[in-house]
């Protein structure tokens, strides 16, 4: 290309050579006609120098790890190369620091699983482990919550009612409770799914997970300054439609996580 321009520059009016550098005339798409003509001449960057330009315009502390659009705007002020926007997009998406410190601009992942409707007490008992929390005076860091999915219902029946009539009243009551629970479960799922998206990860996929860390005044550590995500990890097993077992790159088990706490790794 350089030889063709030097041989016949009139056939390449949007290209020129200044010293040892090649320049291309590129008018700013967002503000056409507003920039001066001299500012529209961009230096063409060869492949070997593009990484250095991206480091300076994205990774540098003064650049602040901007997103794709701002990084492209910063680079395009002075430089040009073919398919520059696609290359910048790929570079920003694969930035490890951005992956660990930026949230996805999307709906939370994971739909609501259909809830099993119960029709009698102690048919389904739910357990939830909350923690880790700040250590208590007795040394505990977790709270185990156990709950029957159907709550007790209190109602009155006259004592002179026969046993078979009482049994019928109980059956009618539990049938009504079951119907209302089914209706509430369907409503909750519709409402929840409107604000969430369906995400599926395959075995072997690389993901980042949310970093649930607590501040520690004794160690002068603030969770606000901690990365939002840690990883990457590898999907080792699919436990449910939206729950996955993770392992690190060394193959060690790293607990089970819901899809809402994961985001895909571009690597």
N, C-alpha and C positions, 0 to 999 in steps of 0.2 A: 504494500500500500504506500509506503513511504517513497519508494522508487517511482511509482506512477505519479504521485503528486509533484515530485521534483521534476519529472520529465515534462508533464503537461498540467500545470497548476490551474489553467482556465477551465479544464473539465471537472475540477473538484473545488468549486467555490466555497463549500462549507468545510474545507480542510485546509490547513496550512502548517508549515514547519517553521518553528522558531528555535534556532540553535540546534540542539539535539533532541528537542521535544516536539511531539506531534499534537496538534490542537484541532478540535472540532467545534463548529458553530452550533450551539444547542440553545434555543430560546426557551425560557422558563414557561412551562405549561400553565402554571397557576396564575401568572401575571404577564401574559403576552403583551409586548409593546411597551411595558413600563421600565424594563431594565435597559441600561445603556448597551450599545453594541459591543463595546469592549468586554463587558462582563459576560457576554454570551459565549465567548471563546473558552472552552474547557480543555484542560490538558488530558490527553488520552493516556490512561495508566496501563502498562503491560501487566500480564498475569503475575509476574514475580513480585510486583510492588503493591498489589491490591490488598493483601493481608495487612500490610503496614498502615495503609490508608484507613482501613476499617478499624484497626486497633486504635488509631488516633481519633477517629470520629465516633466511636461507640464505647470502647473500653476505657478510654482515658478518664480520669476523675472529673475533668472539666466537661466531659460529654455526658456523664451520668447514666450510662447504659440506657439511652433513649430507645424508644420503640422503632418499628420499621419505618414509619413515615418520617419521623424527625431525623433519624439517621440518614435516610435517603436525601432529605432536604439539605442536610449539612454536607454530605459528600458531593451532591450535584451542584453545589455552589461553585466549585472549582475544578471538579474532575468528571471524567466520562470514560466508560468502557462498555462494550456490548453486553446486553442483558444485565445491566447494573442493578436494576431494582430487584430482579429475581435473586441475584447473588447476595444482595444486602438482606433480603427477606430470609434466605436460608441461613445466613451468618447470625442474624439476631435471634432467630428461633432456636439455634443450636448453642447459644451462649449459656454456659453453665450457671453463671451468676444470675442472669435473668430468670432462668428456669427455677432457681431456688428462692428467689426473692419477689417474684411477680405472680399475682393470681391470674387465672384465666378469665378473660372477659366474656364469659359464657354463663348459661344457666348451670346451677349445680348438677352434678352427675348423679344418676341412680334414680329409678322410679320406685314408687312405694309398692312393696310386695303385698299381694292379696292377704288380708288378715283372716286367719281361721276363726270362724264364728262359733262360739261355744253355746251350749244349751243347758249345762248343769254345772254346779260348783265343782271346783278342783279338776275339771276336765283338762284345762290348760293352765299351768303355773309358769309365770314369766320371772326370769331372774336377770338382774342388771348389775354389773360391777362398775362402780363410779370411782375414778381415780386415775393416776395418783394425786392425792391431795397433800397439803402441808401436814407433816407428821403430828399426831395428837400427843397429849401428855402420856398416854399409855403405849405409844409407839405405832399406832395404826395409821395407814395411809390410804385405805380403800373402804368403800361402803358397799355392802351387798344388800340389794333391795329385792325382795321376793314378794310377788303379788299374784293373787288369783285373778284371772282375766274376767271373770264374771263377779260383779260386786253383790254383796248380800242385799236382799230386798225385804223390807218389813211391811207386812199388811195384816189386817185383822179378819178373822173368820169367827162367826158365832159358834159358841160351844155346842149348841144343840144341832148343828149341821152334821149329817151322817158322814162317816169316813170316806165313802165312795164319792160323795159330793165334794169333800175337801180335796181328794185326789184330783178330781176334774178341775177344780179351781187352780190348783198348782200347775197342772198341765197347760191350762189356758194362759196362765201368767208367764210361764217359761216360753211358750210359743210366741207370745207378744214381745217378750224381751229379745228373743232370738231374731224376730223380724226387724225390730228396731236396730239391733246391733248390725245386721246385714246392711240395712239402709245407710246407717252411719258410716260403715266401713267403705261402701261404694262412694259415698259423698266425699269422704276424706281422701280416698285415692284419686278421684277426679281433680280435686282442688290441689293436691300435692303434685300430681304429674303435670299440671299446667305450668308449674314453675321449675320443673326439672327436665332433664334430657336423658335419653337412654344411651348408655355407653357400655360397650363390651370390649374386654381385653382378652387376647389370646394367650395361650401358654407360651412362656418365653419372652413376652413383651416387656419392655423396659419402662418403668414408671417412677415418678417421684411421689412421695407421700407427705401429708401435712406434718409439720413439726409442732407437736404439742409439748411445749417446754414451759416451766414455771420460773418466775423471777426468783433470785436468791440474793437477798441483801447481804448475807454473810460473805458471799463470794463476789459482791459488787457486779452482779449479773442481772440484766434486764431482758425479759423475754421480748420486748418491743424491738430490740436490736438483733434478735435471732433470725436466721433465715426462715421464711414461711414454709419451705419444703426442704426435705432431705432426701438423699439418694444419689444416683438412681438404684432402684431395686428391680428384681426380675419376678414376673408372675410365675409361681411354681404350681399352683393348684387353684381351680375354681370351685369354691365351697358352695356358693349359691349364685343366682343370676347377677347379683351385684356385690358379692363378697369374695375376696381373693386372699390366698396365702402368698406372702412375699418371702423372697430370700435375697441376700446381698450377692455381690459379684463373686464372693468366695464360697457361695453355696450354703451359708448358714441361715437358718429359719429366722424370719423377722416378723412374726405375728400375722394375724389376720386383719384385713382392712376393708372397709366399705369403699365403693367406687367414688363416693362423694369426697373422700379424703385423698384421692389419687389424681394424678394428671400425667398424660403420656410424655415420655421422654423423646425428644427429636433425634436422639443418637441411634 
